[in-house]
Amino acid sequence: TLPGIAGLILSLGMAVDANVIISERIGEELQKGTSIRSAVRRGYKNAFSSVLDGNVTTAAVAVILMFFGSGTMLSFGYTLLTGVLINLVAGVWLSRVMLSSVILYPGFQKLKLFRVKKERKVIDFLGKRRAIFIFTVAVLVTGSIISAVRGVTLDTQFTGGVILKYTCEGTPDTEKAAKDIENILNRPVSAQAGEDFVSGQEKLVLNLGGNQGISPQEQEKVLKELQSMQPELNYQSSETYAVEPYIGARALKNSVIAIVLAALFIVVYIRLRFSALSGFSAGVSGVIALLHDVFIVFLVFGVCKIPLNDAFVSVTLTIIGYSINDTIVLYDRIREHMSGHTKEGLVPLVNRSITETLGRSINTAFTTVLCVAIVLVFAVIYNIESIKIFALPMLIGMISGCYSSICVAGAIWVTWKGRKK
C-alpha cells in the first residue's frame, strides 16, 4: 500500500541515518589521533544513544498508529516498526561486528578508507534566529493565504462517497465528463485523468460526493454517457467502490488521535531522557518544530489543491518520525557538551552542537530527498497521479524537516531558556 511504501522510505532513511551518525563519530575519534580500532569502538559507543533515542521514539509512534489505526495507519505502523527493529539489529549490532572483524586485517587498517572529520568553523545559527523566525512565519502565512484562496478539501476517503474508475484509449475530457455525470446523477462530481501504471492505458477517475452509494443501473447510465460523449475512446469500467461517511469520519478521527498521542509521547520521552536540557522545554520545542513540518505538508496539499486523503496521513506520519529523529540527534549532542562541564554560554554551546551535527543532517536529508525525488520524477514521467500526490508533499516535508531540526528546534529552545532566565 501507499502508507506501506511511506514506512519503507522512513525505514531506509533511518538506516542511512544510523550509518551516517556512526561514520561521523568514528571520524571525530580519528581526528583526535585515535587508532582505527579504538576509533571504531568509541564511535559506535558514542553514536549508540542518539541512534537508540531516535529509533525508540519512532518505534513508539509506530505502535501508537498500529493500536489506533486500521488500513492506512496499520500498514504504515507495521512496516515502520519492522524496519526500526531490523535497523537496530543490522545497522548497529551487525555492522559493528562486521567492521570490527574487517579492520583486524592489515589491508583494511588504512586511514584513507575512513573519513577523518575535519575541524569546522562554528556557524552562528542562533545569532540569526530573529531572521529565521521571520522567514518561517512569512512562509507559513503566505502558504496559508494561498491555501485559503484555493480551498482545502477532504477526499472521498474521509467524507464518504463513490469512486468510479474507467480505462480508455486516449485523453479523456475531464471537465465535460464531470459536468455531464453531475446532470445525470444530480450529485457533485469531480474527475481526474491519468495513466494506469499496470496496464499502461489512460484512465478516468470520477469522485461522486454525497452520502448515498450507487446502484448498478446508475453505473450503466454513467458508462453509456461516457461512451456517447467520446465514443472513440472506448471507455470500459475498471473499478467501483463506495466509502460510507462514518468510516471516513472514524479514519480521520483516529488519525488525529494518533498524531496527538505521538506528540505527547515525544514530549514525555524527551522530558525523561534529556533532563539535562530541562526536558519539558526541549520536548515542547521539538514538538513545535514537528508541528511546523506537519503544517508545511498541509500547505503543500492546499497550495497544490490536492484533496486531503490517506496520502496526507502517510506523509505526515513519515515526516513526524523523520523530523523528531533529526532533532534528537541535535539534543543528544547538546546533552553531551553540557555533561562535559563546559563554561561556554548556552548560545555558543548550541551553535557548536548544530555545527557538529550539520554534516550528518545534510547527508541524511540529501540521501532520503534524492530517493523521494527519483520516485517523483518517475511518477511525473509516467503520469502516476497517486504517487505524484504522495511524493511531492513528502519531498517538501523532508526538506522542511531538515530545516526545522537545524534552524527552528534549537532556536525555540534557546529563546525559551533565555526568557525563563
Secondary structure, DSSP 8 states (H G I E B T S, - for coil): -HHHHHHHHHHHHHHHHHHHHHHHHHHHHHHTT--HHHHHHHHHHHHHHHHHHHHHHHHHHHHHHHHH--THHHHHHHHHHHHHHHHIIIIIIIHHHHHHHHTTSGGG--GGGS----------SGGGHHHHHHHHHHHHHHHHHHHHHH---B-HHHH-EEEEEEEESS---HHHHHHHHHHHHTS-EEEEEEE-TTT--EEEEEEE-SS----HHHHHHHHHHHHHHSGGG--EEEEEEEE-HHHHHHHHHHHHHHHHHHHHHHHHHHHHHTGGG-HHHHHHHHHHHHHHHHHHHHHHHHHTT--B-HHHHHHHHHHHHHHHHHHHHHHHHHHHHHHTT--S-HHHHHHHHHHHHHHHHHHHHHHHHHHHHHHHHHHHHTT-HHHHHHHHHHHHHHHHHHHIIIIIIHHHHHHHHHHH-
